[in-house]
Amino acid sequence: MDELVGLNDTFFSFAKAGIILLLFIYLVFTIIVVRQTKIMTETLKVGFEVTIKTLSLIQMLMVILLLVLAVIIL
């Protein structure tokens, strides 16, 4: 029975590390999206560039907040 408790702790440690790693990869993806949005709004003038930039920045801030919370909670 003691082996199962140790296995359970090891599994959850790997799961927590995997979740944090995936959130970090998602943060990198979000940074790329913000950069691409900036380039797109400089190239195309359609009238709602501020809205698009704002949404991409809000997404990046939410991902940063989620990553910080995951590190604190997990």
CNS distance restraints for C-alpha pairs under 8 A (distance, minus, plus):
assign (resid   1 and name CA) (resid   5 and name CA) 6.91 0.50 0.50
assign (resid   2 and name CA) (resid   6 and name CA) 6.57 0.50 0.50
assign (resid   3 and name CA) (resid   7 and name CA) 6.12 0.50 0.50
assign (resid   4 and name CA) (resid   8 and name CA) 5.93 0.50 0.50
assign (resid   5 and name CA) (resid   9 and name CA) 6.37 0.50 0.50
assign (resid   6 and name CA) (resid  10 and name CA) 6.25 0.50 0.50
assign (resid   7 and name CA) (resid  11 and name CA) 6.07 0.50 0.50
assign (resid   8 and name CA) (resid  12 and name CA) 6.24 0.50 0.50
assign (resid   9 and name CA) (resid  13 and name CA) 6.14 0.50 0.50
assign (resid  10 and name CA) (resid  14 and name CA) 6.33 0.50 0.50
assign (resid  11 and name CA) (resid  15 and name CA) 6.14 0.50 0.50
assign (resid  12 and name CA) (resid  16 and name CA) 6.00 0.50 0.50
assign (resid  13 and name CA) (resid  17 and name CA) 6.20 0.50 0.50
assign (resid  14 and name CA) (resid  18 and name CA) 6.00 0.50 0.50
assign (resid  15 and name CA) (resid  19 and name CA) 6.17 0.50 0.50
assign (resid  16 and name CA) (resid  20 and name CA) 6.28 0.50 0.50
assign (resid  16 and name CA) (resid  74 and name CA) 6.34 0.50 0.50
assign (resid  17 and name CA) (resid  21 and name CA) 6.07 0.50 0.50
assign (resid  18 and name CA) (resid  22 and name CA) 6.09 0.50 0.50
assign (resid  19 and name CA) (resid  23 and name CA) 6.16 0.50 0.50
assign (resid  20 and name CA) (resid  24 and name CA) 6.17 0.50 0.50
assign (resid  20 and name CA) (resid  67 and name CA) 6.91 0.50 0.50
assign (resid  20 and name CA) (resid  70 and name CA) 6.78 0.50 0.50
assign (resid  20 and name CA) (resid  71 and name CA) 6.95 0.50 0.50
assign (resid  21 and name CA) (resid  25 and name CA) 6.27 0.50 0.50
assign (resid  22 and name CA) (resid  26 and name CA) 6.14 0.50 0.50
assign (resid  23 and name CA) (resid  27 and name CA) 6.14 0.50 0.50
assign (resid  23 and name CA) (resid  63 and name CA) 7.62 0.50 0.50
assign (resid  23 and name CA) (resid  66 and name CA) 7.95 0.50 0.50
assign (resid  23 and name CA) (resid  67 and name CA) 6.02 0.50 0.50
assign (resid  24 and name CA) (resid  28 and name CA) 6.39 0.50 0.50
assign (resid  24 and name CA) (resid  67 and name CA) 7.03 0.50 0.50
assign (resid  25 and name CA) (resid  29 and name CA) 6.32 0.50 0.50
assign (resid  26 and name CA) (resid  30 and name CA) 6.11 0.50 0.50
assign (resid  26 and name CA) (resid  63 and name CA) 7.63 0.50 0.50
assign (resid  27 and name CA) (resid  31 and name CA) 6.21 0.50 0.50
assign (resid  27 and name CA) (resid  60 and name CA) 7.04 0.50 0.50
assign (resid  27 and name CA) (resid  63 and name CA) 6.08 0.50 0.50
assign (resid  27 and name CA) (resid  64 and name CA) 6.87 0.50 0.50
assign (resid  28 and name CA) (resid  32 and name CA) 6.37 0.50 0.50
assign (resid  29 and name CA) (resid  33 and name CA) 6.27 0.50 0.50
assign (resid  30 and name CA) (resid  34 and name CA) 6.22 0.50 0.50
assign (resid  30 and name CA) (resid  56 and name CA) 7.90 0.50 0.50
assign (resid  30 and name CA) (resid  59 and name CA) 7.33 0.50 0.50
assign (resid  30 and name CA) (resid  60 and name CA) 5.73 0.50 0.50
assign (resid  30 and name CA) (resid  63 and name CA) 7.80 0.50 0.50
assign (resid  31 and name CA) (resid  35 and name CA) 6.26 0.50 0.50
assign (resid  31 and name CA) (resid  60 and name CA) 6.74 0.50 0.50
assign (resid  32 and name CA) (resid  36 and name CA) 6.09 0.50 0.50
assign (resid  33 and name CA) (resid  37 and name CA) 5.97 0.50 0.50
assign (resid  33 and name CA) (resid  56 and name CA) 7.13 0.50 0.50
assign (resid  34 and name CA) (resid  38 and name CA) 6.21 0.50 0.50
assign (resid  34 and name CA) (resid  53 and name CA) 7.35 0.50 0.50
assign (resid  34 and name CA) (resid  56 and name CA) 5.55 0.50 0.50
assign (resid  34 and name CA) (resid  57 and name CA) 6.56 0.50 0.50
assign (resid  34 and name CA) (resid  60 and name CA) 7.56 0.50 0.50
assign (resid  35 and name CA) (resid  39 and name CA) 6.38 0.50 0.50
assign (resid  36 and name CA) (resid  40 and name CA) 6.01 0.50 0.50
assign (resid  37 and name CA) (resid  41 and name CA) 6.07 0.50 0.50
assign (resid  37 and name CA) (resid  52 and name CA) 7.34 0.50 0.50
assign (resid  37 and name CA) (resid  53 and name CA) 6.45 0.50 0.50
assign (resid  37 and name CA) (resid  56 and name CA) 7.30 0.50 0.50
assign (resid  38 and name CA) (resid  42 and name CA) 6.31 0.50 0.50
assign (resid  38 and name CA) (resid  53 and name CA) 6.78 0.50 0.50
assign (resid  39 and name CA) (resid  43 and name CA) 6.29 0.50 0.50
assign (resid  40 and name CA) (resid  44 and name CA) 5.97 0.50 0.50
assign (resid  41 and name CA) (resid  45 and name CA) 6.44 0.50 0.50
assign (resid  41 and name CA) (resid  49 and name CA) 5.57 0.50 0.50
assign (resid  41 and name CA) (resid  53 and name CA) 7.85 0.50 0.50
assign (resid  45 and name CA) (resid  49 and name CA) 7.20 0.50 0.50
assign (resid  48 and name CA) (resid  52 and name CA) 6.54 0.50 0.50
assign (resid  49 and name CA) (resid  53 and name CA) 6.14 0.50 0.50
assign (resid  50 and name CA) (resid  54 and name CA) 5.96 0.50 0.50
assign (resid  51 and name CA) (resid  55 and name CA) 6.16 0.50 0.50
assign (resid  52 and name CA) (resid  56 and name CA) 6.31 0.50 0.50
assign (resid  53 and name CA) (resid  57 and name CA) 6.17 0.50 0.50
assign (resid  54 and name CA) (resid  58 and name CA) 6.07 0.50 0.50
assign (resid  55 and name CA) (resid  59 and name CA) 6.16 0.50 0.50
assign (resid  56 and name CA) (resid  60 and name CA) 6.32 0.50 0.50
assign (resid  57 and name CA) (resid  61 and name CA) 6.17 0.50 0.50
assign (resid  58 and name CA) (resid  62 and name CA) 6.11 0.50 0.50
assign (resid  59 and name CA) (resid  63 and name CA) 6.24 0.50 0.50
assign (resid  60 and name CA) (resid  64 and name CA) 6.23 0.50 0.50
assign (resid  61 and name CA) (resid  65 and name CA) 6.14 0.50 0.50
assign (resid  62 and name CA) (resid  66 and name CA) 6.05 0.50 0.50
assign (resid  63 and name CA) (resid  67 and name CA) 6.07 0.50 0.50
assign (resid  64 and name CA) (resid  68 and name CA) 6.19 0.50 0.50
assign (resid  65 and name CA) (resid  69 and name CA) 6.10 0.50 0.50
assign (resid  66 and name CA) (resid  70 and name CA) 6.01 0.50 0.50
assign (resid  67 and name CA) (resid  71 and name CA) 6.22 0.50 0.50
assign (resid  68 and name CA) (resid  72 and name CA) 6.23 0.50 0.50
assign (resid  69 and name CA) (resid  73 and name CA) 5.86 0.50 0.50
assign (resid  70 and name CA) (resid  74 and name CA) 5.52 0.50 0.50
